[in-house]
Amino acid sequence: MVVDEARRATERVARESYGRILAFLAARTRDVAGAEDALSDAFAAALRTWPTEGVPQNPDAWLLTAARRRQTDAARHQQVQHAGQEHLQLIGDELEAMAHEPNAVPDRRLVLMFACAHPAIEPSMRTPLILQTILGLTSEDIAVAFLVPRKTMGQRLVRAKTRIRDAGIPLRMPDAQELPERLAAVLDATYAAYTKGWNEVADDALPELADEAIWLGRLIVSLLPNEPEAKGMLALMLYTTARAAARRDTTGAFVPLEEQDASLWDESLIARAEELLRQANAGGPSGRYQIEAAIQSAHVTRRLTGHSNWPAVVALYDYLLTLTGSPVVVLNRAVARAELHGPHAALADLAPLEADPRLQSYQPFWAAKGHLLARAGETAAATEALTVAIGLSTDEAAKAYLKTRVAALNANRVTH
């Protein structure tokens, strides 16, 4: 029982505090990779020590102290200058004292997020770097999200962390004139973390990662109240969260958006999202998150009118496509277009994506394709596409839903 309790405590701290502790460690050294190694050793020490000595009263501070000792030892091993030795010892003493204080670890994640978005970091790696270092996603998760081979993503992440150390990038909030260039990567990482958490939820509860992303979104908006895209992103997350209670039925089965019971949606969250979107649209030109939030706003009109505002949804996707050129936007636009112009028009929109190698392992592409083929009466092709989607699904509820769709298609084919 003691071993199980220690393991659960370690897992909880890893889920809830990994990014916060890592940000604090890296703030002193600017060596993200070294901080990750030190924190990994601290977690290993916890798994060895806590089962026999018990879980400490302040697990975060215990891990922070252990990790900083590891950093200090590493610095000494590298024969740092004599003057630096005294400074490292002072830090160690400070952290030792913190172990007995509640809430001792300051939250510096946002600072590290903006550091990871520094101009010295390759633009395409800023968001992935934030996702791994602060929000704890694996290189495999990030590779899937960015449609990049896992090995390639891993190598790029290592180079980016090395760049922070070698370039001496300061871990501080950027000045006002530096914010626009960095904010996009911070928003992208926050929303990607939210999406990762949301897609893994198995019931009507919001998982830690998605909840943490909303917390960060609120913090960004409070610190940068004049940034319309920050409000757009937070609105987008709140619109989605408002539907949490309706995305599973009483048996736990997945329920698609168009089939959800709108009476289960959270009106208070929708109202807050609508207000944020209104403020964002009044604050400046519309960016990606404002448009995506507006799409969700068009969807939630169903609670008032009985149906989604599909013409508005398609028009918004048209504009979003001009902003991003993203194949994912092409996919989502095609699904929306099917509601106005039928499945054959939507399948024609998808045709150019067939040759895109990035989408061959992208589950939503195959699920959407199967859905549209089924509507078009192409049962065999629909079954094939949905079967691929099932193989790519990580959410058991979504996988069960797709299996039900395939079974229904096969039953219909037999009867006809």
C-alpha positions as CSV (number, residue, x, y, z in Angstrom):
1,M,0.0,0.0,0.0
2,V,2.9,2.4,0.9
3,V,4.5,1.7,-2.5
4,D,1.2,2.3,-4.3
5,E,0.7,5.5,-2.4
6,A,4.2,6.7,-3.3
7,R,3.7,5.8,-7.0
8,R,0.4,7.6,-7.2
9,A,1.8,10.7,-5.5
10,T,4.7,10.7,-7.9
11,E,2.3,10.4,-10.9
12,R,0.1,13.2,-9.5
13,V,3.1,15.6,-9.1
14,A,4.3,14.7,-12.6
15,R,0.9,15.5,-14.1
16,E,0.3,18.7,-12.1
17,S,3.6,20.2,-11.4
18,Y,6.2,19.0,-13.9
19,G,6.2,22.2,-16.1
20,R,6.1,24.5,-13.0
21,I,9.1,22.8,-11.4
22,L,11.0,22.6,-14.7
23,A,10.4,26.3,-15.4
24,F,11.8,27.2,-12.0
25,L,14.9,25.0,-12.5
26,A,15.6,26.4,-16.0
27,A,15.2,30.0,-14.8
28,R,18.5,29.9,-13.0
29,T,20.6,28.0,-15.6
30,R,18.9,28.7,-19.0
31,D,19.8,25.0,-19.6
32,V,16.4,23.4,-20.4
33,A,17.9,20.0,-21.3
34,G,20.0,20.0,-18.1
35,A,16.9,20.9,-16.0
36,E,15.0,18.0,-17.6
37,D,17.8,15.6,-16.7
38,A,17.9,16.9,-13.2
39,L,14.2,16.6,-12.7
40,S,14.1,13.1,-14.2
41,D,16.7,12.1,-11.6
42,A,14.6,13.7,-8.9
43,F,11.6,11.7,-9.9
44,A,13.7,8.5,-10.0
45,A,14.9,9.3,-6.4
46,A,11.3,9.9,-5.3
47,L,10.3,6.5,-6.6
48,R,13.2,4.9,-4.6
49,T,12.8,7.0,-1.4
50,W,9.1,7.7,-0.9
51,P,7.9,4.1,-0.5
52,T,10.2,3.7,2.6
53,E,10.4,7.2,4.0
54,G,6.8,8.2,3.1
55,V,5.5,10.9,0.8
56,P,6.8,14.3,2.0
57,Q,4.4,17.0,3.1
58,N,5.5,19.2,0.2
59,P,6.3,16.8,-2.8
60,D,7.0,19.7,-5.2
61,A,9.6,21.3,-3.0
62,W,11.2,17.9,-2.3
63,L,11.6,17.3,-6.0
64,L,12.8,20.8,-6.6
65,T,15.5,20.4,-3.9
66,A,16.6,17.0,-5.3
67,A,16.8,18.4,-8.8
68,R,18.7,21.5,-7.8
69,R,21.2,19.3,-5.9
70,R,21.7,17.3,-9.1
71,Q,22.2,20.6,-11.0
72,T,24.7,21.7,-8.4
73,D,26.6,18.4,-8.6
74,A,26.7,18.6,-12.4
75,A,28.0,22.2,-12.3
76,R,30.8,21.1,-9.9
77,H,31.6,18.1,-12.1
78,Q,32.1,20.5,-15.0
79,Q,34.6,22.5,-12.8
80,V,32.7,25.8,-12.7
81,Q,34.6,28.8,-11.5
82,H,35.3,28.9,-7.7
83,A,33.1,32.0,-7.2
84,G,30.2,30.1,-8.8
85,Q,30.5,27.3,-6.2
86,E,29.5,29.6,-3.4
87,H,26.5,30.9,-5.3
88,L,25.4,27.3,-6.1
89,Q,25.7,26.4,-2.4
90,L,23.5,29.4,-1.4
91,I,20.9,28.2,-3.9
92,G,21.0,24.7,-2.5
93,D,20.5,26.0,1.1
94,E,17.6,28.2,0.0
95,L,15.9,25.3,-1.6
96,E,16.5,23.1,1.4
97,A,14.6,25.6,3.5
98,M,11.8,25.8,1.0
99,A,11.1,22.1,1.4
100,H,9.2,22.8,4.6
101,E,7.1,25.7,3.2
102,P,3.7,25.2,1.5
103,N,3.4,26.7,-2.0
104,A,7.1,27.4,-2.1
105,V,7.7,26.8,-5.8
106,P,6.9,30.0,-7.7
107,D,5.1,29.5,-11.1
108,R,7.4,30.6,-13.8
109,R,5.9,28.6,-16.7
110,L,4.7,31.6,-18.6
111,V,8.1,33.2,-18.5
112,L,9.7,30.0,-19.8
113,M,7.0,29.8,-22.5
114,F,8.0,33.2,-23.8
115,A,11.7,32.3,-23.6
116,C,11.0,29.3,-25.8
117,A,9.4,31.6,-28.3
118,H,12.5,33.8,-28.5
119,P,13.5,35.0,-32.0
120,A,16.8,33.0,-31.7
121,I,14.6,29.8,-31.7
122,E,13.6,28.5,-35.1
123,P,10.0,29.7,-35.6
124,S,8.7,26.2,-36.5
125,M,10.1,24.8,-33.2
126,R,8.8,27.4,-30.8
127,T,5.4,25.8,-30.2
128,P,6.8,22.2,-30.0
129,L,9.4,23.3,-27.6
130,I,6.9,24.9,-25.3
131,L,4.7,21.8,-25.5
132,Q,7.4,19.5,-24.4
133,T,9.3,21.6,-21.8
134,I,6.4,23.3,-20.0
135,L,3.3,21.2,-20.7
136,G,5.0,17.8,-20.7
137,L,3.9,16.4,-24.0
138,T,6.2,13.7,-25.5
139,S,8.0,14.1,-28.7
140,E,5.8,11.4,-30.2
141,D,2.6,13.3,-29.2
142,I,4.1,16.5,-30.7
143,A,5.2,14.8,-33.9
144,V,1.6,13.5,-34.4
145,A,0.1,17.0,-33.8
146,F,2.5,18.7,-36.2
147,L,2.4,15.9,-38.9
148,V,6.2,15.3,-38.6
149,P,8.1,12.0,-38.2
150,R,8.8,11.3,-34.5
151,K,12.6,11.0,-34.9
152,T,12.8,14.3,-36.8
153,M,10.8,16.1,-34.1
154,G,13.0,14.6,-31.4
155,Q,16.2,15.8,-33.0
156,R,14.7,19.3,-33.6
157,L,13.7,19.6,-30.0
158,V,17.2,18.7,-28.7
159,R,18.7,21.4,-31.0
160,A,16.1,24.0,-29.8
161,K,16.9,23.3,-26.1
162,T,20.6,23.6,-26.8
163,R,20.0,26.9,-28.5
164,I,18.4,28.4,-25.4
165,R,21.5,27.6,-23.4
166,D,24.1,28.5,-26.0
167,A,22.5,31.8,-27.0
168,G,22.0,32.8,-23.4
169,I,18.3,33.5,-23.9
170,P,17.1,35.4,-20.8
171,L,14.2,33.8,-18.9
172,R,11.9,36.8,-18.4
173,M,8.7,38.3,-19.7
174,P,9.5,40.1,-22.9
175,D,9.1,43.8,-23.3
176,A,5.9,45.1,-24.9
177,Q,7.5,45.5,-28.3
178,E,8.7,41.9,-28.3
179,L,5.4,40.4,-27.5
180,P,3.7,40.2,-30.9
181,E,6.5,38.0,-32.4
182,R,6.4,35.6,-29.5
183,L,2.7,35.5,-28.5
184,A,1.6,33.3,-31.4
185,A,3.8,30.4,-30.4
186,V,2.7,30.7,-26.8
187,L,-1.0,30.6,-27.8
188,D,-0.5,27.8,-30.2
189,A,1.2,25.6,-27.5
190,T,-1.5,26.4,-25.0
191,Y,-4.3,25.5,-27.4
192,A,-2.4,22.4,-28.6
193,A,-2.1,21.2,-25.0
194,Y,-5.8,21.8,-24.5
195,T,-6.7,19.8,-27.6
196,K,-4.5,16.9,-26.5
197,G,-6.2,16.9,-23.1
198,W,-9.7,17.3,-24.5
199,N,-9.3,14.5,-27.0
200,E,-8.2,12.0,-24.3
201,V,-11.1,12.7,-21.8
202,A,-13.2,9.5,-21.3
203,D,-16.1,11.1,-19.4
204,D,-17.6,14.5,-18.7
205,A,-14.7,15.6,-16.6
206,L,-12.0,17.8,-17.9
207,P,-8.5,16.2,-17.7
208,E,-5.6,18.0,-16.0
209,L,-3.9,19.0,-19.2
210,A,-7.0,20.7,-20.7
211,D,-7.8,22.3,-17.4
212,E,-4.2,23.5,-17.1
213,A,-4.4,25.0,-20.6
214,I,-7.5,27.0,-19.7
215,W,-5.7,28.3,-16.5
216,L,-2.8,29.4,-18.7
217,G,-5.2,31.0,-21.2
218,R,-6.8,33.0,-18.4
219,L,-3.4,34.0,-17.1
220,I,-2.3,35.2,-20.6
221,V,-5.5,37.2,-21.0
222,S,-5.1,38.8,-17.6
223,L,-1.5,39.8,-18.3
224,L,-2.2,40.9,-21.9
225,P,-5.7,42.3,-21.8
226,N,-5.3,44.2,-25.1
227,E,-4.3,41.1,-27.2
228,P,-7.4,40.0,-29.2
229,E,-6.0,36.7,-30.2
230,A,-5.4,35.7,-26.5
231,K,-9.1,36.3,-25.8
232,G,-10.0,34.5,-29.0
233,M,-8.1,31.4,-27.9
234,L,-9.6,31.4,-24.4
235,A,-13.1,31.8,-25.9
236,L,-12.4,28.9,-28.2
237,M,-11.4,26.7,-25.2
238,L,-14.4,27.7,-23.2
239,Y,-16.9,27.1,-26.1
240,T,-15.4,23.5,-26.4
241,T,-15.4,22.9,-22.6
242,A,-19.1,24.0,-22.4
243,R,-20.0,20.9,-24.3
244,A,-18.1,18.5,-22.0
245,A,-21.2,17.0,-20.4
246,A,-22.8,16.2,-23.8
247,R,-19.9,14.5,-25.5
248,R,-20.7,11.1,-23.9
249,D,-24.0,9.5,-23.4
250,T,-25.2,7.7,-20.2
251,T,-23.2,4.6,-21.2
252,G,-20.0,6.5,-21.9
253,A,-20.3,6.3,-25.7
254,F,-19.0,9.1,-27.8
255,V,-21.6,11.6,-29.2
256,P,-20.6,13.7,-32.2
257,L,-21.3,17.4,-32.0
258,E,-24.2,17.4,-34.4
259,E,-26.0,14.7,-32.3
260,Q,-25.3,16.2,-28.8
261,D,-28.1,17.3,-26.5
262,A,-27.7,21.1,-26.5
263,S,-29.6,21.3,-23.2
264,L,-26.6,19.7,-21.5
265,W,-24.2,22.5,-22.7
266,D,-22.9,24.9,-20.0
267,E,-24.7,28.2,-20.6
268,S,-22.4,30.1,-18.2
269,L,-19.3,29.0,-20.1
270,I,-20.9,29.8,-23.4
271,A,-21.8,33.3,-22.2
272,R,-18.3,33.9,-21.0
273,A,-16.9,32.7,-24.4
274,E,-19.3,35.0,-26.3
275,E,-18.2,38.0,-24.2
276,L,-14.5,37.2,-24.8
277,L,-15.2,36.9,-28.5
278,R,-17.0,40.2,-28.6
279,Q,-14.1,41.9,-26.8
280,A,-11.6,40.2,-29.1
281,N,-13.4,41.3,-32.3
282,A,-13.6,44.9,-31.0
283,G,-9.9,44.8,-30.2
284,G,-8.4,44.5,-33.7
285,P,-8.2,42.4,-36.9
286,S,-9.4,38.9,-36.7
287,G,-6.7,36.2,-36.4
288,R,-6.9,32.4,-36.3
289,Y,-8.3,32.0,-32.8
290,Q,-10.9,34.6,-33.2
291,I,-12.1,32.9,-36.4
292,E,-12.1,29.5,-34.8
293,A,-14.0,30.8,-31.8
294,A,-16.5,32.4,-34.2
295,I,-17.0,29.0,-35.8
296,Q,-17.8,27.5,-32.4
297,S,-20.2,30.4,-31.7
298,A,-22.0,29.6,-35.0
299,H,-22.3,26.0,-33.8
300,V,-23.7,26.8,-30.4
301,T,-26.6,28.8,-31.9
302,R,-28.2,25.3,-32.2
303,R,-29.2,25.6,-28.6
304,L,-31.4,28.6,-29.6
305,T,-32.5,27.8,-33.1
306,G,-32.3,24.0,-33.3
307,H,-29.6,23.9,-35.9
308,S,-26.0,25.1,-36.5
309,N,-25.5,28.1,-38.7
310,W,-23.8,26.2,-41.6
311,P,-23.6,29.1,-44.1
312,A,-21.7,31.1,-41.4
313,V,-19.5,28.1,-40.5
314,V,-18.5,27.6,-44.2
315,A,-17.8,31.3,-44.7
316,L,-15.6,31.4,-41.6
317,Y,-13.7,28.4,-42.8
318,D,-13.2,30.1,-46.1
319,Y,-11.6,33.0,-44.3
320,L,-9.6,30.8,-42.0
321,L,-8.2,28.9,-45.0
322,T,-6.9,32.1,-46.5
323,L,-5.1,32.8,-43.2
324,T,-3.5,29.4,-42.6
325,G,-3.6,27.3,-45.8
326,S,-3.8,24.4,-43.4
327,P,-4.9,20.9,-44.7
328,V,-6.7,20.5,-41.4
329,V,-8.8,23.6,-42.2
330,V,-9.5,22.1,-45.7
331,L,-10.7,19.0,-43.9
332,N,-13.0,20.8,-41.5
333,R,-14.4,23.0,-44.2
334,A,-15.2,20.0,-46.3
335,V,-17.2,18.4,-43.5
336,A,-19.1,21.7,-43.0
337,R,-19.7,22.0,-46.7
338,A,-21.4,18.6,-46.8
339,E,-24.2,20.1,-44.7
340,L,-24.9,22.7,-47.4
341,H,-23.9,21.1,-50.7
342,G,-23.9,17.3,-49.9
343,P,-21.3,14.7,-49.4
344,H,-20.1,14.5,-53.0
345,A,-19.1,18.2,-53.0
346,A,-17.3,17.6,-49.7
347,L,-15.4,14.5,-51.0
348,A,-14.3,16.6,-54.0
349,D,-12.8,19.1,-51.6
350,L,-10.9,16.3,-49.9
351,A,-9.5,14.9,-53.1
352,P,-6.4,17.1,-53.1
353,L,-5.5,15.9,-49.5
354,E,-5.3,12.3,-50.6
355,A,-1.7,12.8,-51.8
356,D,-0.6,14.6,-48.6
357,P,1.6,12.1,-46.7
358,R,1.1,14.1,-43.5
359,L,-2.5,13.0,-43.4
360,Q,-2.0,9.3,-43.8
361,S,-1.7,8.8,-40.1
362,Y,-4.1,11.6,-39.1
363,Q,-7.1,10.0,-37.6
364,P,-9.6,12.8,-38.2
365,F,-8.9,12.7,-41.9
366,W,-9.9,9.0,-42.1
367,A,-12.9,9.4,-39.8
368,A,-14.2,12.4,-41.8
369,K,-13.6,10.6,-45.1
370,G,-15.5,7.5,-43.9
371,H,-18.4,9.6,-42.7
372,L,-18.7,11.4,-46.0
373,L,-18.4,8.2,-48.1
374,A,-21.1,6.6,-46.0
375,R,-23.4,9.6,-46.6
376,A,-22.6,9.3,-50.3
377,G,-23.7,5.6,-50.3
378,E,-20.2,4.3,-51.0
379,T,-20.4,1.6,-48.3
380,A,-17.3,-0.4,-49.0
381,A,-15.0,2.6,-49.3
382,A,-16.6,4.1,-46.2
383,T,-15.9,0.9,-44.2
384,E,-12.3,0.9,-45.3
385,A,-11.7,4.5,-44.3
386,L,-13.5,4.0,-40.9
387,T,-11.4,0.9,-40.3
388,V,-8.2,2.9,-40.8
389,A,-9.6,5.6,-38.4
390,I,-10.3,2.9,-35.8
391,G,-6.7,1.7,-36.0
392,L,-5.4,5.3,-35.5
393,S,-7.8,6.1,-32.6
394,T,-6.4,6.5,-29.1
395,D,-9.7,7.4,-27.4
396,E,-11.6,4.2,-26.6
397,A,-15.0,5.9,-26.7
398,A,-14.3,7.3,-30.1
399,K,-13.0,3.9,-31.3
400,A,-16.2,2.2,-30.0
401,Y,-18.3,4.8,-31.8
402,L,-16.5,4.2,-35.1
403,K,-16.9,0.4,-34.7
404,T,-20.6,1.0,-34.3
405,R,-20.6,2.9,-37.5
406,V,-18.8,0.2,-39.4
407,A,-21.2,-2.5,-38.0
408,A,-24.2,-0.4,-39.1
409,L,-22.7,-0.1,-42.6
410,N,-22.1,-3.8,-42.8
411,A,-25.6,-4.6,-41.6
412,N,-27.1,-2.3,-44.1
413,R,-25.0,-3.9,-46.9
414,V,-26.2,-7.4,-46.0
415,T,-29.9,-6.4,-45.9
416,H,-29.5,-4.8,-49.3
